[in-house]
């Protein structure tokens, strides 16, 4: 079952990164920006996975607000 979670995580992460790169077309050929986007998406996905598995004991609203606040820093 854990293997399925890893596969889903990777597919969602890849899709999310692709969507960000489409929205930010000027970043699509810039490797440092791709690395930064990958880092940010991995962090967000990690938070969501921890929230789903109850390793992050906060409300959905708190999760959203924390992610939003983190993204404002970029």
Secondary structure, DSSP 8 states (H G I E B T S, - for coil): -HHHHHHHHHHHHHHHHHHHHHHTGGGTT-HHHHHHHHHHHHHHHHHHHHHHTTSS---HHHHHHHHHHHHHT-
